[in-house]
Amino acid sequence: MKTDAVIIGGGVAGLWCAGELARLGFQSLIVEKRPYAGGHVGRYCCKATDQCQRCGACLLEDVLAEVEKSDRINCLLRANVLTAARTDGLFSLTLSQLPTRIHPDTCNRCGKCLDVCPVPGALERSPSDNTIFLNEESCLFYKDGTCQACAETCRENAVTLEGSAGELQVNARVVVLASGFKAFDPLEKPRFGYGRVPGVITGLELDTMLRTDNFDVGQGETEIRSVGFIQCVGSRDPKIGRNYCSRVCCGYALRLARLLRHRFPGMEPSMFYMDIQTFDRDFERRLAEASREVRLIRAIPAEIRVGSDNRPELIYQGPNEQRVFESFDVVVLSVGISPDPSLASLGEVFGVGANQDSFLGREHDDVCTGSSGVFVAGTAQGPKSIEETVSHAIRTAGEAASYLKRIDRGEES
Amino acid sequence: MKVPPLESIFLNRAPRPEVRDLHRVLVIGGDGTGRNLAARLTREGFEVLLVGDTDDLQLPPGAGLLREATVREVQGFVGGFDVTFSFSSGSATERVGLVVAAQPAQNVPKYTDYGIHPAERVISLSELEAVLRSGGALIKPRGERLHVVFLCGLAGESDPGLFARVFDAIDNLCKTAVAQPYVFTRHVKVAASGLERRYREVREGGTLFFKFDAAGPVFAPTPDGLTIIFTDPLLGLEMELVPDLLVVDEYHQPPSSLKPLLDAIPSAAVTAPFLQPESTRFSGVRTPKVGILALGAARDNFGPDSAESDIAAAVVAASTLNLDENPPGLPGPPVIDPAKCTICLTCVRLCPHGAISFQKRADVDAVSCMRCGICAVECPMQAITLAPVAGEPDIMSKIAAGLAQARGAGKITAFLCTRSAARAMESAGARIRESFSPIVVPCAGTVDPLHILTAFREGASGVLVAGCHTGNCASIYGTVLAAGRAEQTRLMLEDAGVDPGRFMFTTLASNTPGDFIRAVLKLERNIQGIAPSES
């Protein structure tokens, strides 16, 4: 297979980059490891109250529609890069692609396979459109062949478990690394009680629950009313190797808090912060508006533990240096953007080093990597909001296109 | 959100260009961003005309420079803008294909906000930067160290761009003097590459940061400067500090030279003082008018890395303009019937994209027109029609056909905006589809009350109009117009003897099929609650 650009990653960065490259006249092949495109943004909910809150999540729907229509863009799902070599300015890549396990055309999305699957997470529904996917890393069939419950249950014969990965060869003149990020794992900060204290969730989990209409506030005595957002979890924290601001958390927490208030008028959100980052035009006014709906507390809790009423209890320093103990119904950890573990191997395959914060490429949101013909787009390079990611992907497409035109003119090797 | 007021008509009098030439680009703004953009565009093969004061006369070959020229008026459309400049000696008009606003921000020091006055020891950040750049003499310290206080976002919010400048200034300051810097702020803005690291380095280097929550410092004048009186936010102690130099931060304001560009885009009346709406629908440096681009100050983009990003986006935008007059899948451009047109200029005033010019009659430029259809529904004489999408019937036929096919519960006609509701519908699943008959429209702002009444006349039990959230409309105020029209429609329905509960207007996003399903179910319940003797 031959193309102008191979784009590693089918999230919003990779998709938008492909879209711009297509407009600039170039072909691309998107290589996406999951069975669906959209990456993280496909799990985010719309944050609109009575107005759009400019979170950018619906930009994914815009770009998906465009990419589907374009005849200059191909997308390989369930695919990974195994090796890459570069000779005479041409990249030859070997890709591995897993076969489709649940055929989207035959599957009627009834979900009976999900009911019988013994392993949580081995089968999942896409938050965007309810299609069902199989994750081989968790599935028992691929560990020891012991379970075929889904295939046996499916009345539409939509499940094919047999068959192993195939290999493909692709030649390209340009490679774009758009492999995204990993949300910070709050288990790395055990004092916040994630996984130990009931009622402690991450911002990403809240986003996904709202997107899939799975956030149940309950009723009466058990109704969720107080929600505490903790900022900078996994950001601005040199002791755990995160000496950077993740840029998106103040924005997403305040938007989520306001969305909760709008949807569930009894909600009382609070936000624990160090500094509040600007994320909107006319931010002074917007922050004043937000502070009327969200209680803002300038302190990061030292600890979260199980309170006497089984709700999460926060311990933080109050304004007069006294210790404050306060319980919430739900605590949301605003986890930051961390480098995805695949970046190291991806960097090795393409000769791209890590920057100071262990993301791929260079500082200052550069799209060039120092490795000829290899560019980076989106959060693979460092933390960015969705809008910033789109701007970045446009920039990457521009640089890649300029580079391709220079090759055509014989100015590059 | 308002719509452009009646007084806001700027008349675009230039006809559609017969020949469009995208090769020539006007870049307004002579500072770093403008010059770098000019250089990049020239490398990509464009011919650049640069307007603005610049000290650096080393322009890329092929770039023309107009110094001391002010843009007065921008007429016309992409590929054929007629831009009028005035000079000290007169005026001139140039034809260009694209117009790019790349002027630097006006940096307005916040003296009044802090209640202080510029003085020998009280200067703005820009002034300090100029002194440090030129190697000029700094004010003398009163003691051993030069105590320099930086006010950063104490009054009026700041941003990472400001903090990057302050960290740079502190670094440069410490190279030229034995200094003790202080930063007085509310929130340290570090949401940019490398800025948190720099913040810690500056702090570890000895700069003292005071972060205020409620009451900020008070400035008391002294014979040769002023004293800062404040309560230390951490220790709670009352303190006084007499700085050798007080450096005041600045507002980045869009330059007043944006006015002629704002005039050329009708919807800019709503987005002013910026050329680009804040909406996520406008990516990169695009504005609602095709061929006009907005960088930096023109779109409120001030991060430390934003100039490079905007320049790259401008080059891409210049290289990817779509001049297709008949893009597939969209209705035809509006046709204005000269027999009915009374030259009220409503369409000219309301077109969010500035696609309508006026010579003897209103004239639509098919390339600039985004087919939102707002002009057609707002025209008081109903003189404007859009041809249906190629191969599809017109909207009235679609309404009738949809209802004829519907059975039972499906007799709700749903007008769905293509950018949001139609996509939400596709993700909503097959089951809900039986409840309604969809009519996909380019914008909720183009749904005419006539269409709604027609649906009821053709047998609809209910009508739903669904568009994008306010602030997310690709036609800027299409949703706002639609909401206003929904009110009118309810009154019309009452007059016609139809219970207005059969009509619903709602906004949603393309990624919320749940909202779509809930709206349809709610309308169904409303309809069921209405007495069956209603027709």
Interface residues (C-beta under 8 A of the other chain):
Chain A: E20 R23 L24 Y44 C45 C46 A48 D50 Q51 C52 Q53 R54 C55 G56 A57 C58 L59 L60 E61 D62 A65 R109 S128 D129 N130 R211 D213 R236 P238 N243 Y244 C245 R247 C250 M274 D275 I276 Q277 T278 F279 D280 R281 F283 E284 L287 R298 N320 E321 Q356 E363 H364 D365 V367 G382 I386 E387 V390 S391 H392 I394 R395 A397 G398 E399 A401 S402
Chain B: R43 E44 G156 E157 S158 D159 P160 H187 V188 K189 V190 A191 A192 S193 G194 L195 E196 R197 R200 K211 D213 G236 F274 E278 S279 T280 R281 S283 G284 D300 P304 D305 E308 S309 A312 A313 V315 V316 S319 T320 N322 R419 S420 R423 E426 S427 G429 C468 H469 T470 G471 N472 T507 L508 A509 S510 N511 T512 P513 G514 D515
